[in-house]
Every structure is written in structure tokens, then in C-alpha cells.
């Protein structure tokens, strides 16, 4: 028994391997490219959780795959479903006994998942409860994809959009993030439209530039949250000393290169950044950076109460803030909190 467990640990996690590496990895078992295509199809298109289900492959191949590889890495899963809006919060236990969170958010017409890219977060924003969890490590490409594959399987839904907005700072796990995104976009694999993939970042400038240059064309979301550098530093002390101006310039570069869309995320916190002067300052910032245009949207996120001491804004302040932006020609949307009863809303993933 003991030996068997050790053997299990040695198995390679097949989702960690990009498909162009699969032929050489599988060489001892299969050389036929037709068979490799079938395997890719089972893993990423049919999203099968076990090699045993690969029914068009001979039994001996399935057995050999089972001996050499694992197709899933999470060791247990806890699920909580919201009675308010059908949101499901998943907590996955990793091979090294840590926790990863992801959220499934269904509407009539869309099925989105919000996923994590790191265990803990090295940025530690003062308002975010995920940020309170000490950074442990990056998630691997396979673990990132496993969050999505598991949820697709569990809900039986066709996942229509992916939000990299869970725990962690995606652009500090750049290599694994890009590897996972390539699989999401690939027609042979998960085939999700670039317009339905959003990476949210507090602003890692070199990584945003890289992402722009690679031109995958996915959507970018910048967690701005403030209208001057001093105010932003209070929320994100660990902000690499990037000024708001330089962040917005970088976002403009992203739009120019990719022809994609940008969301400016702005958490409204009572008495901190929710006044009329803040709304006017935000307008001026966007105007100066030439970011008032159809490809840019501001998402207002009324702060979800956590144990950080910050407070949810009054509804009237939210409406007033929105009105000012709108009157200035800014496309603005107020994000509805989802899964509030299960700790699944923004900033509650801990
Ligand atoms: N590190 C990335 C992605 C994770 S945070 C980033 O900073 O964008 C995803 C979004 O949730 C961010 O906009 C974040 O600022 C927001 N958020 C965090 N805590 C929140 C809270 N308590 N209420 C509302 N939004 C919150």
C-alpha cells in the first residue's frame, strides 16, 4: 500500500504537458499520431477525468497511460452552491495539501468561471481577503486548466468565458498562465474565443507589454481602484511603485497592439474613494490618457465586506459615481456581487 502511494506520486501530471510535447512524452506507449490526436481530444475537448473513459483506445494503452500518468491532481474538492444566484464556489486541495479556489457563475446565456493562478498572493492588497493568505507558490499550467476542466465536468455546462480573477496575481505567474491560455485558445483543445478570456492584474508593466507583444488578443482588466498614487498605495502597498499614469500608458499600448478590450476595475469603498471628486478625477485620468473610447469600460465594484476594516459604499454613492462617469462619455457598468452567501464574491476567496 505504502509503496503504491509512492508510485502514484511519481506519475507525471499529463495536463502539465503542452500538446506539442505529447508525442515525445508518449513515445514509449504510442507513436501513431492518430492515437495522439484521440488522446488530446479526450483530455481537452471531451474533458474526460480518467484514462479509463478513453473508449476508442485499446485497453492495454489505457492501462499503460494509467501506470505512467495522472490526469487529475487535486486530491479533494469541496463545493458550496449559492441559493441566491446559482454561483458555485469550489475549493480544491492540491497534491501538497494547499487550497485553490474557483467560482462558477452561471446566467441564462453565459457560463463563466473565475479561476486562481497562485496559492496565496504575493501582492497582499489591504482590502482583499485573498491577499491575507501568505504566498505559497504558483499554480502549474495543469492545475490552472484542471480548475476549468473540473468545473466543466461537474456542472455539465459548456464554459463560455474564463476570468483570471481569482486568488493570486496572474501576471506574476506568466509562463504557466500563457501556457494555459494557449490551450484555452487552441481549436484542437478547449477552443474558447479570445474575447471571452480576461486576465485581471494590479499592473505588472513588463508582463502587460509582453502580453501585448504576443498578441493573443485576450481581454485585459486593470485593477485601478484609486485616482491618485497616494490613495492607490494605501490599497496596494506592494505596487512596484508604478504610477497610475504609467499603468494607463501601458494599457493604451496593450489596446494599440492587440485591438482588444480593456476593463478598468474600480472598487468603491465607503468614504475612501467613492466621492464625486474621485469620479471627476477618474474621468480626467482617462481623458488625459485618451482612454475614453468604445474599447474601454469601467467596472465599478461596490466593495464586498470582508474582515479588512473597509466598508461597502452607500447605494447613492455608487449611483452618483456611475452617473458622473456616464455623463462624461465613459462606458460604465456596476458589477453585481455573485455568491455573497458562500464567500464567493470578489475578494472573499480565502
Ligand atoms: N491580482 C489580480 C486578480 C485578482 S483580484 C488583480 O489584482 O486584478 C480580482 C478583482 O477582485 C480585483 O479587481 C480585486 O481588486 C477585486 N477585489 C478584491 N477584493 C475585493 C473586495 N473585497 N470587494 C470587491 N472586489 C474585490
Boltz pocket constraint, residues with backbone or C-beta under 6 A from the ligand:
constraints:
  - pocket:
      binder: B
      contacts: [[A, 127], [A, 128], [A, 129], [A, 164], [A, 165], [A, 166], [A, 167], [A, 168], [A, 169], [A, 170], [A, 200], [A, 201], [A, 202], [A, 221], [A, 222], [A, 223], [A, 265], [A, 267], [A, 301], [A, 302], [A, 303], [A, 304], [A, 305], [A, 306], [A, 346], [A, 347], [A, 348]]
      max_distance: 6.0
